[in-house]
């Protein structure tokens, strides 16, 4: 498979072809100094769902803690074992910019 990026303004062009070995294309290798994708221009939707699933032993430890300092220590060490975190990410958009003339295009997904 191949993706061709062409700048309408100055004619900069890049052929992004997939490797026959792993079907991956390497943007940086091919497009370096021709086109860029700025990490700050990539928009990602993050949907995080945190569900507590408390172990009895965890609750017991907390209830037996002597002071706030100990509670924090217990939470620091064990909180991640007592919640389930479900993170879903989705690429929303990315911006491709011509390194020669600055023309750009934002691809929305
Ligand atoms: Zn250009």
Backbone and ligand atoms as CSV (ligand in chain L), in Angstrom:
chain,resi,resn,atom,element,x,y,z
A,1,UNK,N,N,0.841,-1.192,0.000
A,1,UNK,CA,C,0.000,0.000,0.000
A,1,UNK,C,C,0.878,1.245,0.000
A,2,UNK,N,N,0.318,2.340,-0.524
A,2,UNK,CA,C,1.106,3.545,-0.656
A,2,UNK,C,C,0.242,4.779,-0.353
A,3,UNK,N,N,0.824,5.731,0.356
A,3,UNK,CA,C,0.169,7.013,0.569
A,3,UNK,C,C,1.097,8.063,-0.014
A,4,UNK,N,N,0.562,8.911,-0.870
A,4,UNK,CA,C,1.373,9.965,-1.466
A,4,UNK,C,C,0.919,11.308,-0.895
A,5,UNK,N,N,1.879,12.044,-0.354
A,5,UNK,CA,C,1.574,13.368,0.185
A,5,UNK,C,C,2.193,14.396,-0.761
A,6,UNK,N,N,1.366,15.284,-1.250
A,6,UNK,CA,C,1.842,16.301,-2.183
A,6,UNK,C,C,1.457,17.684,-1.667
A,7,UNK,N,N,2.416,18.591,-1.660
A,7,UNK,CA,C,2.108,19.966,-1.288
A,7,UNK,C,C,1.650,20.712,-2.534
A,8,UNK,N,N,0.421,21.244,-2.477
A,8,UNK,CA,C,-0.130,21.972,-3.620
A,8,UNK,C,C,0.653,23.243,-3.917
A,9,UNK,N,N,1.208,23.846,-2.883
A,9,UNK,CA,C,1.874,25.137,-3.069
A,9,UNK,C,C,3.242,25.030,-3.719
A,10,UNK,N,N,4.085,24.108,-3.235
A,10,UNK,CA,C,5.462,24.081,-3.723
A,10,UNK,C,C,5.850,22.774,-4.414
A,11,UNK,N,N,4.978,21.795,-4.419
A,11,UNK,CA,C,5.256,20.555,-5.136
A,11,UNK,C,C,6.048,19.521,-4.356
A,12,UNK,N,N,6.373,19.809,-3.105
A,12,UNK,CA,C,7.027,18.788,-2.267
A,12,UNK,C,C,6.206,17.501,-2.314
A,13,UNK,N,N,6.886,16.385,-2.408
A,13,UNK,CA,C,6.149,15.127,-2.534
A,13,UNK,C,C,6.849,14.016,-1.772
A,14,UNK,N,N,6.050,13.158,-1.165
A,14,UNK,CA,C,6.588,12.005,-0.450
A,14,UNK,C,C,5.726,10.788,-0.762
A,15,UNK,N,N,6.405,9.695,-1.109
A,15,UNK,CA,C,5.721,8.414,-1.298
A,15,UNK,C,C,5.917,7.585,-0.043
A,16,UNK,N,N,4.875,7.360,0.652
A,16,UNK,CA,C,4.955,6.574,1.874
A,16,UNK,C,C,4.478,5.157,1.551
A,17,UNK,N,N,5.451,4.253,1.360
A,17,UNK,CA,C,5.099,2.881,0.978
A,17,UNK,C,C,5.280,1.931,2.135
A,18,UNK,N,N,4.433,0.932,2.181
A,18,UNK,CA,C,4.553,-0.037,3.256
A,18,UNK,C,C,5.634,-1.059,2.921
A,19,UNK,N,N,6.336,-1.493,3.964
A,19,UNK,CA,C,7.357,-2.521,3.790
A,19,UNK,C,C,6.673,-3.859,3.529
A,20,UNK,N,N,7.195,-4.637,2.569
A,20,UNK,CA,C,6.580,-5.943,2.291
A,20,UNK,C,C,6.732,-6.910,3.466
A,21,UNK,N,N,7.693,-6.632,4.324
A,21,UNK,CA,C,7.957,-7.530,5.456
A,21,UNK,C,C,6.891,-7.406,6.549
A,22,UNK,N,N,6.632,-6.157,6.976
A,22,UNK,CA,C,5.701,-6.013,8.107
A,22,UNK,C,C,4.525,-5.081,7.817
A,23,UNK,N,N,4.405,-4.641,6.563
A,23,UNK,CA,C,3.315,-3.758,6.139
A,23,UNK,C,C,3.298,-2.429,6.872
A,24,UNK,N,N,4.468,-2.025,7.381
A,24,UNK,CA,C,4.548,-0.729,8.046
A,24,UNK,C,C,5.254,0.272,7.152
A,25,UNK,N,N,4.869,1.537,7.303
A,25,UNK,CA,C,5.573,2.613,6.610
A,25,UNK,C,C,6.204,3.503,7.672
A,26,UNK,N,N,7.380,3.995,7.375
A,26,UNK,CA,C,8.110,4.784,8.371
A,26,UNK,C,C,8.162,6.243,7.941
A,27,UNK,N,N,7.245,7.013,8.496
A,27,UNK,CA,C,7.081,8.412,8.088
A,27,UNK,C,C,8.358,9.219,8.281
A,28,UNK,N,N,8.959,9.128,9.460
A,28,UNK,CA,C,10.141,9.947,9.742
A,28,UNK,C,C,11.277,9.665,8.757
A,29,UNK,N,N,11.504,8.394,8.467
A,29,UNK,CA,C,12.604,8.012,7.578
A,29,UNK,C,C,12.424,8.593,6.185
A,30,UNK,N,N,11.180,8.554,5.695
A,30,UNK,CA,C,10.908,8.954,4.315
A,30,UNK,C,C,10.659,10.457,4.184
A,31,UNK,N,N,9.976,11.012,5.176
A,31,UNK,CA,C,9.498,12.383,5.030
A,31,UNK,C,C,10.322,13.427,5.785
A,32,UNK,N,N,11.371,12.974,6.445
A,32,UNK,CA,C,12.177,13.914,7.233
A,32,UNK,C,C,12.640,15.091,6.369
A,33,UNK,N,N,12.452,16.289,6.865
A,33,UNK,CA,C,12.793,17.546,6.180
A,33,UNK,C,C,11.937,17.831,4.947
A,34,UNK,N,N,10.949,17.015,4.692
A,34,UNK,CA,C,10.031,17.285,3.572
A,34,UNK,C,C,8.656,17.648,4.132
A,35,UNK,N,N,8.150,16.736,4.987
A,35,UNK,CA,C,6.905,17.013,5.691
A,35,UNK,C,C,7.100,16.679,7.167
A,36,UNK,N,N,6.318,17.315,8.016
A,36,UNK,CA,C,6.419,16.985,9.437
A,36,UNK,C,C,5.039,16.815,10.039
A,37,UNK,N,N,4.998,15.997,11.061
A,37,UNK,CA,C,3.789,15.874,11.867
A,37,UNK,C,C,4.209,16.267,13.270
A,38,UNK,N,N,3.693,17.387,13.721
A,38,UNK,CA,C,4.046,17.876,15.046
A,38,UNK,C,C,3.222,17.140,16.101
A,39,UNK,N,N,3.904,16.609,17.104
A,39,UNK,CA,C,3.193,15.865,18.159
A,39,UNK,C,C,2.117,16.714,18.827
A,40,UNK,N,N,2.344,18.030,18.881
A,40,UNK,CA,C,1.364,18.915,19.513
A,40,UNK,C,C,0.108,19.090,18.673
A,41,UNK,N,N,0.210,18.724,17.397
A,41,UNK,CA,C,-0.938,18.880,16.516
A,41,UNK,C,C,-1.736,17.585,16.373
A,42,UNK,N,N,-1.363,16.582,17.158
A,42,UNK,CA,C,-2.102,15.327,17.117
A,42,UNK,C,C,-3.157,15.371,18.215
A,43,UNK,N,N,-4.385,15.178,17.843
A,43,UNK,CA,C,-5.459,15.241,18.821
A,43,UNK,C,C,-5.945,13.828,19.133
A,44,UNK,N,N,-5.899,13.484,20.403
A,44,UNK,CA,C,-6.298,12.142,20.810
A,44,UNK,C,C,-7.404,12.245,21.859
A,45,UNK,N,N,-8.435,11.487,21.648
A,45,UNK,CA,C,-9.532,11.405,22.620
A,45,UNK,C,C,-9.188,10.330,23.645
A,46,UNK,N,N,-9.205,10.680,24.913
A,46,UNK,CA,C,-8.924,9.685,25.943
A,46,UNK,C,C,-10.174,9.503,26.792
A,47,UNK,N,N,-10.619,8.276,26.861
A,47,UNK,CA,C,-11.787,7.965,27.669
A,47,UNK,C,C,-11.326,7.026,28.779
A,48,UNK,N,N,-11.321,7.525,30.010
A,48,UNK,CA,C,-10.808,6.718,31.109
A,48,UNK,C,C,-11.927,6.337,32.071
A,49,UNK,N,N,-11.955,5.080,32.386
A,49,UNK,CA,C,-12.981,4.581,33.291
A,49,UNK,C,C,-12.289,3.897,34.469
A,50,UNK,N,N,-12.438,4.472,35.659
A,50,UNK,CA,C,-11.789,3.896,36.835
A,50,UNK,C,C,-12.850,3.272,37.733
A,51,UNK,N,N,-12.708,1.979,37.965
A,51,UNK,CA,C,-13.671,1.274,38.799
A,51,UNK,C,C,-12.965,0.733,40.033
A,52,UNK,N,N,-13.440,1.104,41.222
A,52,UNK,CA,C,-12.807,0.535,42.411
A,52,UNK,C,C,-13.185,-0.942,42.572
A,53,UNK,N,N,-12.199,-1.738,42.935
A,53,UNK,CA,C,-12.472,-3.143,43.251
A,53,UNK,C,C,-11.625,-3.465,44.486
A,54,UNK,N,N,-12.131,-3.036,45.623
A,54,UNK,CA,C,-11.331,-3.059,46.847
A,54,UNK,C,C,-11.202,-4.455,47.445
A,55,UNK,N,N,-9.965,-4.819,47.730
A,55,UNK,CA,C,-9.679,-6.071,48.443
A,55,UNK,C,C,-9.984,-5.845,49.924
A,56,UNK,N,N,-10.493,-6.876,50.594
A,56,UNK,CA,C,-10.767,-6.758,52.034
A,56,UNK,C,C,-9.519,-6.379,52.818
A,57,UNK,N,N,-8.388,-7.016,52.447
A,57,UNK,CA,C,-7.155,-6.760,53.187
A,57,UNK,C,C,-6.728,-5.297,53.067
A,58,UNK,N,N,-7.007,-4.703,51.921
A,58,UNK,CA,C,-6.675,-3.294,51.683
A,58,UNK,C,C,-7.507,-2.400,52.604
A,59,UNK,N,N,-8.806,-2.687,52.672
A,59,UNK,CA,C,-9.710,-1.898,53.518
A,59,UNK,C,C,-9.328,-2.064,54.986
A,60,UNK,N,N,-8.981,-3.303,55.366
A,60,UNK,CA,C,-8.562,-3.554,56.753
A,60,UNK,C,C,-7.309,-2.763,57.107
A,61,UNK,N,N,-6.339,-2.800,56.220
A,61,UNK,CA,C,-5.096,-2.047,56.451
A,61,UNK,C,C,-5.389,-0.568,56.654
A,62,UNK,N,N,-6.259,-0.030,55.799
A,62,UNK,CA,C,-6.596,1.396,55.899
A,62,UNK,C,C,-7.277,1.713,57.224
A,63,UNK,N,N,-8.194,0.812,57.627
A,63,UNK,CA,C,-8.934,1.082,58.867
A,63,UNK,C,C,-8.049,0.944,60.095
A,64,UNK,N,N,-6.963,0.193,59.945
A,64,UNK,CA,C,-6.063,0.017,61.077
A,64,UNK,C,C,-4.894,1.000,61.082
A,65,UNK,N,N,-4.840,1.848,60.090
A,65,UNK,CA,C,-3.733,2.807,60.001
A,65,UNK,C,C,-3.770,3.761,61.191
A,66,UNK,N,N,-2.581,4.086,61.692
A,66,UNK,CA,C,-2.493,4.935,62.882
A,66,UNK,C,C,-2.658,6.417,62.577
A,67,UNK,N,N,-2.151,6.821,61.454
A,67,UNK,CA,C,-2.252,8.252,61.132
A,67,UNK,C,C,-2.352,8.471,59.619
A,68,UNK,N,N,-2.514,9.750,59.269
A,68,UNK,CA,C,-2.667,10.120,57.870
A,68,UNK,C,C,-1.476,9.663,57.028
A,69,UNK,N,N,-0.283,9.796,57.611
A,69,UNK,CA,C,0.946,9.445,56.902
A,69,UNK,C,C,0.908,7.970,56.471
A,70,UNK,N,N,0.438,7.120,57.383
A,70,UNK,CA,C,0.372,5.692,57.073
A,70,UNK,C,C,-0.698,5.419,56.015
A,71,UNK,N,N,-1.799,6.150,56.107
A,71,UNK,CA,C,-2.862,5.986,55.095
A,71,UNK,C,C,-2.320,6.311,53.704
A,72,UNK,N,N,-1.588,7.431,53.607
A,72,UNK,CA,C,-1.008,7.817,52.318
A,72,UNK,C,C,-0.057,6.745,51.802
A,73,UNK,N,N,0.738,6.189,52.723
A,73,UNK,CA,C,1.711,5.174,52.342
A,73,UNK,C,C,0.993,3.929,51.786
A,74,UNK,N,N,-0.054,3.516,52.482
A,74,UNK,CA,C,-0.827,2.350,52.027
A,74,UNK,C,C,-1.466,2.631,50.668
A,75,UNK,N,N,-2.055,3.846,50.536
A,75,UNK,CA,C,-2.682,4.207,49.265
A,75,UNK,C,C,-1.658,4.225,48.136
A,76,UNK,N,N,-0.498,4.847,48.418
A,76,UNK,CA,C,0.576,4.917,47.416
A,76,UNK,C,C,0.970,3.530,46.916
A,77,UNK,N,N,1.128,2.605,47.839
A,77,UNK,CA,C,1.616,1.268,47.499
A,77,UNK,C,C,0.557,0.371,46.856
A,78,UNK,N,N,-0.697,0.535,47.272
A,78,UNK,CA,C,-1.680,-0.481,46.900
A,78,UNK,C,C,-2.906,-0.015,46.125
A,79,UNK,N,N,-3.022,1.301,45.926
A,79,UNK,CA,C,-4.256,1.784,45.288
A,79,UNK,C,C,-4.448,1.200,43.884
A,80,UNK,N,N,-3.338,1.048,43.139
A,80,UNK,CA,C,-3.480,0.560,41.760
A,80,UNK,C,C,-3.898,-0.916,41.699
A,81,UNK,N,N,-3.650,-1.644,42.802
A,81,UNK,CA,C,-4.097,-3.039,42.847
A,81,UNK,C,C,-5.577,-3.132,43.190
A,82,UNK,N,N,-6.145,-1.990,43.574
A,82,UNK,CA,C,-7.517,-1.994,44.044
A,82,UNK,C,C,-8.483,-1.195,43.165
A,83,UNK,N,N,-8.015,-0.875,41.997
A,83,UNK,CA,C,-8.897,-0.231,41.026
A,83,UNK,C,C,-8.646,-0.874,39.673
A,84,UNK,N,N,-9.647,-0.856,38.856
A,84,UNK,CA,C,-9.387,-1.277,37.485
A,84,UNK,C,C,-9.548,-0.049,36.600
A,85,UNK,N,N,-8.530,0.210,35.804
A,85,UNK,CA,C,-8.518,1.387,34.949
A,85,UNK,C,C,-8.634,0.947,33.492
A,86,UNK,N,N,-9.653,1.469,32.850
A,86,UNK,CA,C,-9.882,1.131,31.463
A,86,UNK,C,C,-9.680,2.407,30.632
A,87,UNK,N,N,-8.622,2.420,29.846
A,87,UNK,CA,C,-8.326,3.610,29.053
A,87,UNK,C,C,-8.551,3.313,27.580
A,88,UNK,N,N,-9.345,4.158,26.976
A,88,UNK,CA,C,-9.600,3.995,25.549
A,88,UNK,C,C,-9.127,5.255,24.840
A,89,UNK,N,N,-8.228,5.103,23.873
A,89,UNK,CA,C,-7.754,6.274,23.149
A,89,UNK,C,C,-8.182,6.183,21.690
A,90,UNK,N,N,-8.426,7.349,21.135
A,90,UNK,CA,C,-8.868,7.389,19.746
A,90,UNK,C,C,-8.219,8.592,19.075
A,91,UNK,N,N,-7.550,8.340,17.957
A,91,UNK,CA,C,-6.915,9.425,17.216
A,91,UNK,C,C,-7.989,10.272,16.558
A,92,UNK,N,N,-8.023,11.576,16.887
A,92,UNK,CA,C,-9.049,12.458,16.328
A,92,UNK,C,C,-8.552,13.200,15.102
A,93,UNK,N,N,-7.325,13.698,15.189
A,93,UNK,CA,C,-6.789,14.421,14.038
A,93,UNK,C,C,-5.278,14.532,14.114
A,94,UNK,N,N,-4.656,14.726,12.967
A,94,UNK,CA,C,-3.237,15.046,12.931
A,94,UNK,C,C,-2.975,16.025,11.799
A,95,UNK,N,N,-1.935,16.854,11.991
A,95,UNK,CA,C,-1.644,17.916,11.041
A,95,UNK,C,C,-0.322,17.626,10.346
A,96,UNK,N,N,-0.363,17.609,9.024
A,96,UNK,CA,C,0.844,17.399,8.227
A,96,UNK,C,C,1.268,18.754,7.676
A,97,UNK,N,N,2.543,19.091,7.882
A,97,UNK,CA,C,3.012,20.408,7.454
A,97,UNK,C,C,4.175,20.282,6.481
A,98,UNK,N,N,4.151,21.075,5.437
A,98,UNK,CA,C,5.238,21.084,4.459
A,98,UNK,C,C,6.423,21.832,5.055
A,99,UNK,N,N,7.560,21.176,5.076
A,99,UNK,CA,C,8.756,21.783,5.673
A,99,UNK,C,C,9.318,22.892,4.791
A,100,UNK,N,N,8.968,22.895,3.516
A,100,UNK,CA,C,9.505,23.889,2.588
A,100,UNK,C,C,8.743,25.203,2.648
A,101,UNK,N,N,7.414,25.145,2.566
A,101,UNK,CA,C,6.651,26.395,2.454
A,101,UNK,C,C,5.668,26.622,3.605
A,102,UNK,N,N,5.491,25.639,4.460
A,102,UNK,CA,C,4.630,25.841,5.621
A,102,UNK,C,C,3.164,25.510,5.391
A,103,UNK,N,N,2.817,25.179,4.155
A,103,UNK,CA,C,1.430,24.773,3.856
A,103,UNK,C,C,1.085,23.558,4.739
A,104,UNK,N,N,-0.132,23.473,5.206
A,104,UNK,CA,C,-0.455,22.339,6.073
A,104,UNK,C,C,-1.842,21.796,5.791
A,105,UNK,N,N,-2.031,20.589,6.290
A,105,UNK,CA,C,-3.324,19.930,6.149
A,105,UNK,C,C,-3.603,19.168,7.432
A,106,UNK,N,N,-4.790,19.314,7.952
A,106,UNK,CA,C,-5.167,18.557,9.134
A,106,UNK,C,C,-6.093,17.423,8.712
A,107,UNK,N,N,-5.709,16.213,9.065
A,107,UNK,CA,C,-6.524,15.044,8.729
A,107,UNK,C,C,-7.396,14.724,9.932
A,108,UNK,N,N,-8.682,14.729,9.741
A,108,UNK,CA,C,-9.630,14.384,10.805
A,108,UNK,C,C,-10.068,12.932,10.638
A,109,UNK,N,N,-10.204,12.240,11.753
A,109,UNK,CA,C,-10.635,10.842,11.678
A,109,UNK,C,C,-12.031,10.650,12.243
L,1,ZN,ZN,ZN,5.106,23.199,0.297
